[in-house]
Amino acid sequence: MLVITTQRIMKNILVALLTLISALTFAQDGLDIFEKPISNGVELWGANDGAVPISMEISFKTLKNLECDVPLPHLAMIPSGGEPIKLLTLTVIDRMQSPEYDFRFNYIPGNVNANHDDSFEYWLPYEAGTTFKVHQGYHGNYSHKDVYALDFNMPNGTNVHAARGGMVTDIKEDSNVGCADPRCKGKSNYVVINHDDGTFSNYVHLQKNGVLVQVGDYVEIGQLIGKSGNTGWSSGPHLHFEVYSRGIKKNRSIPTVFKVKGGKAVRLQEDQSYQAVH
């Protein structure tokens, strides 16, 4: 999440509304936010040339002599592809008085309104025919409190496969640091994949230089994407797997079911071992 603030005060409204040049220009992470003057106010526009939609919460610390055309705070969705869309319009109430406005932007890559396909059957994130134990399951006492996440015990360098297809949106593979303490949390290597229902999956604790895909790659279910490791907040070599939807302030983890030997899709249980079938 990134928070951006900016302040604008128009002193001579009769002149300023006709001559205002797009005063606000913000560009970062493929996101471009800019203003367009209109005869009786100003419009706020956004464009996103990144790989995934961007969710933005817009609020105002100050809003004087201006009326907004949407309820505030306003949650806007800026689709990928780079096509500009109008986010909101501010209209002057009294043209003889100076308006003042002070924007606040909170934004994250991803659709906060994503609706997970609960019928989808995930593949286990390792090679078909291999078996690994779930060391820590959903809402585990060690590091999964209030989180639907799974830790699979596996040796360093084990092949990690995509449990579901989608676009790679984020990777990290430059860390060689791991420890059994929360202070190492930011040292994990990982791959993040965006699914077609707008949710994401996260493969964490990969070994250094153990990422085998690039941001922007579209991976198929079962595709080799990395090598497991012991980086970040980790008490031993394992793979952390989690599916979640984005939130402006906090992501929401999602329980899932997996195909296992025997053909039945099940919710995995802690301390149980499961053989992958692809």
N, C-alpha and C positions, 0 to 999 in steps of 0.2 A: 504494500500500500504506500502511495506517495501523496503527501499533502502539499498543495500549492496555494498560495494566497497572493492576491493582487488588489490594489485599490485604485479607483478612478473617481475623479471629481470633475464635473463639467460646470464651469463658472458662468459662461454666457451661453445659455441653452439655445437661443435662437440662431446663433452663429455656429456653435459647436456641433449641433446635430447635422448640419449640412456639410461641414468641413472636416469632421472627425476622420482621421486615418486610423485604420485598424490598430488601436493602441496596444491591445493585449496580443502578444504573440508568444506562445509556449510550444516548444517542440522537444519531445523526449520519448524514448522507447517506441518510436513509430507513431506517436500521438502528436497531433497538431491542434491546438486550441486557439481560436482567433475571434475577434469582434468584427461585425459589419454594422456600420451606421445606417439607420433608416430615418425617415423624415420626422418621426416623433419618438425616437428612442434608439435602442441598440439591440442587435441580436448576437447571441453567443453561438458559435459554430465549432464543430470538431471533425477531425478526419483521422483515420487510423490505417496506416499501411503495414501494420504488423500481421502476424500469422493468425492471431485469434482476436475475437471481439474484446473490447475494453468496457468495463463497467465503471461509471463515474458518478459519484455523489456530489452534487453542487449545492452549496449553501451560501449565505451572505452574513457577514458580521455586521455590515451596514447596508441599509437599503432605504434611502430617503428620496421622497418625491418621485418614486418609480414604482410601477406595478408589474409584477412578474406574471406571465401567462400560464405558469404551471405551479402546483403546490410545492412548497419548500419544506425541508430539503428535497431536491429533485434527483431521482435516480435515472441516469441516462445510459443507454446502451449504444456504443459506437462500434458498428460492424467493421470487420477487416475488409481490405480491398482498396482503401484510400479515398473512397467517395465521401465528400464532406456532407454532413447532415446538420440541420439546425437543432440546437439543444434547448434554447429558450429565448424569449423576447422580453426585454424591459421597455415599458412604455412610460413616458413622462406624464405625470398627473397634472401639474401646473407648469405651463411653458414659461411663465414669468419667474419661476423659482429655480435655483440651481439644484440638480439632482446629485446624489452621491451614492456610490456603490462599492462594496468591498467583497470580492469573491473568495470562496474557499472551495478547493477541489480535492477530493479523495478519489483515487482511482487504482484499479488493479486489472491486469490482463485476465480475461475470462468473463463468462456470463453468470452473474450472481443468481439469475433466474433459471439456471439449468435444471432440468428435470431428469434424474437418473432413470435409465431403463432397467427396472428391477428384474425383468425377465431375462436379462442377458446372463449367459453362463460363461464365466471367466475361465481361462486356462491357467493352470498352475505355472508360476513364472520360472520354470526350469525345464530341462530336457525331458521329452517323453521317455518313459521307462525308468526314470530315476525317482528316488524316494527321499523326502526330507521331512524333518519333524518341525511342527509349529512350537517354537520355544515360548513365545508369548503371543496370546491371542487378543481378541477384542476386549477392551477395557482391562488390560493386564495391569498388575500392581506395580511393575517396574517403571515403565515409561509410556504406557498406553491408557492411562486413566482418562475416562470419558472420550476415548478415541477408538474408532473401528479400524484397527491396524493389525497387521500380522508380521511376526518375525520368524523367518525360517532359518534354522541352524544349517549352515553349509560352509565348507572349507573355502579359504581364500582362492580366488581364481575360478570358481564355479561359473559355468555359463548361465547367464540370466536372459530369459526370453520374455517377450511382450505378452502379458496376460490378456490384452485386448488391443486391437489396432487403433491407430490414430496418428496425429501429427506431433512430432517432438517439439516442445516449446521451450525447454530449458535443460541445460546439462551443467555438471561440474565434475571435473576429474583431476584437479591439480593438487589435491590434498593427500598427504601421507601421514596424517595425524588422527589418532583415535584414542579414546580413554573412556573409562566407566564413570564419567562425571558429566553433568549437564553443561559444564563450561566448554566441552568439546563439541557441542551440538552443531555449531556453525561450520565445522570442519568436514562434514560428510560430503562424499561425492555422490552424485545422483543423476537420474534421468526422469524427466517429467513428460508425460504424453497426454495430449488433449483428445478426448473421444468425440464421436459424432453427436452425442447427446449433450455436449457441453461440459461434461465432467472431466476430471483429470485423474491419472494414476501416477504414483511416485515410487521409484525404485531407489532405495537409499543404502548407504554404507559401501558403495562400490570401491574397488581398489583403485589406487592411483593410475591414471591413464587407462582406466578400465571401461571407458564409455566407447561404444562401437557405432554410435549414430551421431548425427549432427542436427542442430536446431533447424527446423524446416523440413526434415525428412518425414515422409509418411511411412510408417511401419505397419506390417501386417501382423495379425495375431499369431503368436508362436515364433516370431522373428527374433534372432539373436540380437540383443541390444547392449550387453555389457558383461562385466566380470565382477562377481561378488567380492566383498572385502571386509574391512574392519575399521573403516574411517568414521570420524565423528563420535557422537555419544554412543558408545558400543562397549559391551562387556566381553565381547568375543566375536569371532567371524560369523556373520549372518547377513541375511537380506531382509530389509524392512519393506513391506508393500502396503500401500494404502490407496483407496479411491476416495475422492472428495469433490465437492463443488465449492466454487469460490464464494467468498463473502467479503464485503468491503472492510470489515473489521476482523473477521475470523472465518476461516474455512470450516465447512461442515463435512466431517467424515461420513462415509456411507458403507453399510454392511453389504457384502456381496456373496454370491454362491459360485462354486468352482466345479468344473468337471474333474472327476477322479476315477481311478480304476474301478470298473464295475458299471460305468456309464451313467451313474446318478449324480446330479448336481447337488452339492451339499454346502452348508456353512461350516467352515473349518473350525476345529476345536483345539484349544491349547493342550499341549503334551501328546497330541496325536500325530502320526506320520501318514503321509499321503503320497501315492505314486501318480506321476503325471501321465495323462493320456492326451494326445493331440490328434 
